[in-house]
Amino acid sequence: MRYLLAIAAVLALAACGNSRDEPNGSFLDPVCMPDGSVVYRQYPNSSGTFDATQASKANCPWNRGKAQG
């Protein structure tokens, strides 16, 4: 029974992963806005596009040091 619960939890977390390619983050490796806030899902604007995507992995505080060196 414990193994079944563990497998169900892993599958649930995997399903939360790449639900969208924009901003292309996952539960364990999210992307962040320029102010450092975490973004898991982006919603389209009123015209249905994702033109102004500002979220990226480089904006996350834990990735800022890696990009420089």
TAJO-V421563 format. One line per field, one symbol per residue. burial: b if it has 16 or more other C-alpha atoms within 10 Angstrom, else e. Layout:
# TAJO-V421563
burial=???
This chain:
# TAJO-V421563
burial=eeeeeeeeeeeeeeeebbeeebbbbbeeebbbbeebebbbbbeeeeeeeeeeeebbbbbbeeeeeeeee
